[in-house]
Amino acid sequence: MALSTYDELRAAIAKTANRTDADFTASVPDFIALAEAEMRREIRARGEVQTLDLTIDDTSYPLPCGFDGIVSFNGTGASNRGWNFVGIDTMDREFEPGSNNYSLSADTLYFSRSPGDIRMRYRALFNALGPRVRCNWVLSKHPDAYLYGALKHSAPWLEDDSRLGTWETLFSQAIADINRQAINQQNGGPLKLTSDRVDGSSYRFRSVSLVSS
């Protein structure tokens, strides 16, 4: 079951609830909006820095969902490092096929040459979904939060449905996972203590380091 866009999410909610009646289907956007309202209260990260490892064999590439700005853009090969951002007007006016320049316009990245293997870090926002906003970083990375959150908020329609408790539990677990990942990302990973042994019964802590989860 695909869950990468707003329309796919709406279809998945109706399918999982096993409801095809028009009134329920028409209310699905309200369930999504209520889930988003709760997620905005509960999710600690209002935006996230995402990392993408890509192979791009063209001079353009569509921006990812929820994109709100480049943090870094670098080639991963020894001869492919040092990409420079330029304005789109400069890119058009001073196009140099052999240079490592990139720019962006509307919803697309543009390159002075095919970049090959790159690592892009970018900030993504948690924008409310709708007909004009088809995806965001929460839906891209945590579609279960959207699905089970919306199903949880369908309770007034489903009344005493025995599945509601399961959906609420799964939604809470998804929120906890998002927050745990946000904390790890902010800290660089969970704390790990390393030590030098002093004698048979005691230790002297040598360092505290951060490791990725």
N, C-alpha and C positions, 0 to 999 in steps of 0.2 A: 504494500500500500504506500504510494508515493505521498510525501508530506513536505514538499519543498516550496509550495506557493499557497497563497491565500485561498484560491479556488480548490486546490487539492485538500487543504485543511477542512474547508467547509464540507466537502464531499465525504471525507473520512469521519467527521463528527456524526453526520447523518447515518453513515453505514455502520459505525460502531454502536450507535444507539439503536440501530435497526428501526429507524423511523423514516418513512418516505412521504408522510402527509405534508401538505403545503404549509400549514400553520407552523409546524415544527421547523421545517426547512427555512421558512422566512425568519424565524427567530434565531437561527444559528449565528448570524453576525452579532446579535446581542450577547449570546453566550461567550463569544470570543472577546467582545469588549469588556465583559465582566471579568473574564480570566485575566485580561491585560491589566485591568485596574488592580486586581489582587497581586499580580506579579510585580507591578510598579511599586507596591508597598513592601513586598517581601524580598525582591531581588536586590542585592546590595550593589551590583554593578549596573550603573545607568548606561554605560557604554563599555566596550571591551576592545582590547588590542588583539586582533586576530593575526595569525601567521599562515601564509599560503606558500607552499613550495610548488612551483609551476614550471612547465616546459611550454614556452610560447614560440611557435614557429611562424608567426605572422607579425605585421607591424601595427596591429591593433588587438585589443582584448577587452571584453565587457567587464565593467566594475562589479565586484561582488555585492551581495545583498547587504543593505544597511550601511554602505560605505559612507564615511564621514571624514576622510582625509588620510593621506599617506603618512606613515610613521617612518618607514625606511623601505628602500627598493634597491636590491643588490643582486648582481649575478653570483652564482654559487661556484662557478669555475674560476681557476686562477687567471685566465685571460678575459674574464667577463665581469670584473668588478668595476665599481665606480660609475654607476649610472647617475646622471644629472637631470634634475627637473628643470624644464624651461616652459615658459608660457606657450599656449597653443599658437599664438600669432608668431612667436619666434620660431617655433617648430616649422610652421608653414613658410616663413620668409627665409630662414637660414637652414634649410634642410641639408644635412650632411650624412649621406648613407653610411659612412664608416664610423660615425660618432656614437657615443653611448648616451643619448638624450631621450627623455621620455616626457610626456605631457598628458593632460587629461582634459576632456571636454564632454559636457553632458554626462552620459553614463558609460564612457569608453576611455581606456588608456591608449595612447598612441606612442610609437617608438620610431626612432630614426633608423633602426634596423631590427630584424627579428632577434629578440633578446635571448632565446634559448632557455637554459635553466636559470631560474631566478627565485629569490625568496622575497616576498613582499609582506611587510607588516603594515596593517592599516587599522584605523579606529572605526568601529562599527557601532551604530546607535540602535536603541530599542524603540523604533518607530511603530506606532499603531498600524496594524494591518488594515487593508481596505482595497477597494477596486484599483486605486492608484498606487498603493504600496503593497506589492505582492509578497514581499519577504523582508525579514530583518534577521539580526544575528541570533535571536532567541529561537526563531523558527528553524533557521539553518542548522544550528547546533543542538537544539533541544526541542524537537518537534513534539516529544511526549508531554512536555509541560503545557504546550498549547492544547493538545488533544484532550488530555485528562482534565485540564483546568476548565475548558469549555464544557466538557461533559459533566463535571461537577456542578457547574452553574446552570445546567439544564434541569436541575432537581425540581423546580416548580412545575415543569412539564411532565417529568417522569414519576413524580410523587414518591411512592413507596418502592421504587425499583431497587432490587437487592444489589445491583451493580454500583450504586452511587457510592457506597462506602469504599469499594475497591478503587474507584476512580479518584476519590478524594485522597486516599493513601498514596496512590501512584503520583498524583500531582504534588503532594507534599514532598515525596522523595525526589522528584525532579527539581523542585525549588532548592532543596538542600544540596543536591549535586551541583547546581549552578553556583550557589554561594560558596561552596567548598572550592570549586575551580577558580572562582574570582579571587578568593583569598590567596590561593596558591600562586596565581598569576601576579598579584600585587606584591607578594613576598619573594617571588622567584622560586617558590617551592617550599615544602615543609622543612623545618629546622633539623639539621643532623649534627650531632656532637661527635667530634673526634678527640682522642686523648692519647697522651703518652703515659705508659705505666711507670709509677714511681717505685713501688715495692710490691710485696705480695698481697697487700690488702687495700691499697689506695691508688688513686689516679690523679694526675694533674691535667685539667682540660687544656688542650693545646689550641683548639680553634672551634669556632662555630661557623658552619657554612650552610649555604642554601642549595638544595638539590631540587630538581624538577620532579614533579609527581609522575 
